[in-house]
Amino acid sequence: MALKIRLARAGSKKRPYYHIVVADSRSPRDGRFIEAIGAWNPLLPKDGERVTIDTDRVKHWLGHGALPTDRVARFLDQAGLVKREARSNPTKAEPGKKAQERAALLAKAQEAAAAAAAAAAAPAEASAE
């Protein structure tokens, strides 16, 4: 059985509250779980107690092969229980393929307009001399 340490949403509409649970990876997000080991309240201020974790139970489940999801791994890293490597996506800020094609077409059109303006200005300068 593949175990995950993940978030299960609770709370009402537009007022999220999450339980940190150990669950079978095949069970639904808010469905059956094995044990609740913490909570996360994203509505609290950042300097408040947003995350509560039962560290003994987390160590127990990690020892039994449970894998944390990315968000839970962030919480466990802040608590000093799991080392999470920082992600790097250097191409994230680049525009998509279609936007790059549009930019290339726009650059060609601007070059053509500049060349046409230069060609129109050159005969006018020659006749002025």
N, C-alpha and C positions, 0 to 999 in steps of 0.2 A: 504494500500500500504506500503510495507516494504522499508524503505529508508536506503541507505548506503552512507557513506562518503568514497569515494575510489579514486584510481588513474586512470586516463585515459591517455594512452600513446600518445604522439605527437612526433615531431622531426623526423629526417630522420634515415636511417639505420645506426646503430652503433653510433648514436648521440642521446641518449634518452633524452626526456624532458617530464615531466608528469604534467597534470593539476589535481588539487584536486577538485573533483566534488561531488555534491549530486545527486544521481541517484536512480531510482527504482532498486531493487535488481535483477529483472528479465531482465533488459536491458543489452545489451552486453557491454564489457569493454570499448571499444572506441566508443560506439554508443550514443544513446540519453541520455541526462542528464537534470536535472532540473536547476541547477545553478553551475557555476564554482566559487569556493571560495578560490582558492589559486593555487600555482604552486611549483614544485620541480625540480630543475636542478641538477642531480647527477654529472655532469661533472665539476661543479665549485669546487674550493678547500674547504676543510672542514671548514676553518675559514671564508669563504665568505658567502654571502646571498644565500644559497642553497634553503631554504624553505621560501616561502611567504604565509601568511595565513591572511584572513580577519576574525579576531577574533569575531567581532559582528555577522557576518553571521553564523559562526560555532556555537556560542552559541544559535542562533535562531534555527538552524536545530537540534542541540542536544536536545533542548527543545521540538521539534516536534517529537522526537523519532528516529532520524537518528542514526545508529550505525556505528562507524568508523571501517575500516578494521585494521588489525594488524599494517601494515606499517604506515597508517595514524594516528593510535593511538599513535605511537612512536613520530610523529611530534607534535601532540596535547599535549602529555605529556611534551615534551621539551618546548612548549609554555606555559605550566601551565594551560591548559584548561581541560584536562582529566587525571585522575590518571590511569596509566597502571601498572598492577602487573608484576613483572619480572617472566619470565618463567623459569622452572627448569626441565631439562631432564637428570637425573643422568646416564641413560643407553645409552646415545648418543655415548659415546666413546667406548663402548663395541663392539667387533666384532659380526657379524651376526651368525645365527645358523650354517650354513654350515662351516664358518671359525672356529667356536668353535669345531665342529666335527673333522675337519682336524687337529686342534691343539692337540686334545685328541689322535688321531691316531698317530701323530708324537711323542707325549710324550711316548706312549706305545712302539713304535718302538725304541726310544732312550733307554728306560729302558731295553728292551730285549737285545739290543746291548751291553749295559753296563754289564748286567748279564752274557752274553756270554763271554765278554772280561774278566770278573772276574773269570769265571769258567775256562777259558783257562789259565789264569795266575796262578791259584792255583795249578794245577798239576806240572807246571814248577818249582814253588817254592819248592814243596815237594821233587822233584827229585834232586834239587840243594843242599838240606841239607844232 
